[in-house]
Amino acid sequence: MNFNVGNISGGFMKTEKVGSAAGIKAYTNIMTSSGRPAAPQRDKVSISPEASSYCELDKTTKSISSEVSGPASQEKISSLKAQIQSGTYSVSAGSVADAILDRMAF
């Protein structure tokens, strides 16, 4: 491919197609002759500890959600409805605390 650079240099400039083998070889030769390593740089991704903890929290939340929204027996549902309607349903604060602590990873 040729570009007419006209008044800038008074001639033509030859360019290589981006990604062509000749262009890559020329780049490698330039990098090697300039004393810099010609090895290609690789992209690197790192995840912060905060992002990792959010990921773990999300997994735990999804796990708990799937347990809570899972199927329940009609017998259990009827029993709970009856207890609530009669005013005899109660939850032990200790049981709730134990369930929360069991789910937490220390």
N, C-alpha and C positions, 0 to 999 in steps of 0.2 A: 504494500500500500504506500503510495506516495502522497505527500502533502506539499502544496506550493506555499512556501513561507514568504514568497515575494520579497518585499523590501527589507525584511528582517535580516536575512542572511544572503539574499541574492541567489538562492538556488533551491534545491529540493532536499527534503529530509526523508530518509528511508526508515520506516518503523516496522517492528515485528508485531504480529498479531499477539494479543495478550493470551498467555497460557500456551503459546506454541513451543515446540521442543527447542527450536533455535533460540527463542527468547529466554527460555529457562536456562539453556546452556550458557548463553552470553552472561546472564545474571550470575550464574555459578562461577564462571571464569572471573568476573569482576570481583566478586566477593572473596574468592580464593587469592587473587593477586593483591588485594588490598590488605591482606593479613587478618581479615575477619573470617570466622568460621563460615563455611558454606552450608552447614547443616541447617535444614529448615527448622524454624521455631514452631513449636506446637502450642496450641491454645491450652490454657489451664483454667479450671474452675475450682474454686474452693467455697465451702459452705461454712458460714460462721457458726459458732456454738449456739448462738441465739436462734438461728434458723433451724438448726438440728433439733433444739428443744421444742420449737413450734411444730416441727414435723412429728415428733413423738407425741406431743399433746394432741395433735390432730388424729393420729392413729388410735390413741386411747379413747378420745371422744367418740370416734366412729365405732369402736368396739363396744363401748357402753351403750351407745344409741341402738346398735343392732340387738343387744341383749334386751333392752327395755322394750323395743318395738317388736320383738319376736312374738311368735304365737303363744297365747296363753290358753289353758284349758277352760272350757266353758264353766266347769265346776268351780274353779278358783275364782273366776270373775263373778259368778253368782254369789259365792260366799263373801267376797269383799263388798259387793253391793249391799248385801243384807246387813253386814256389820256397820257399814257407813250409815245406812238408813235407820238402823236401830240405835246409833250413837255409841256402839261398843268397839268400833275400830280405833286402835291406838298403835302408835309406832314407838318402839323403844329408841330413845336417843342414843343409847350405847350401841344398839344394832346398826343404826345409821352410821355412827362414827367408825365402827369396826369395818363396815362395808367400804367406806371411803378410804380408810387406811390400807385395807387389803389391796385396793386398786393402785395405790401409789407405790412407785418404785423408789426405794431408798438405797 
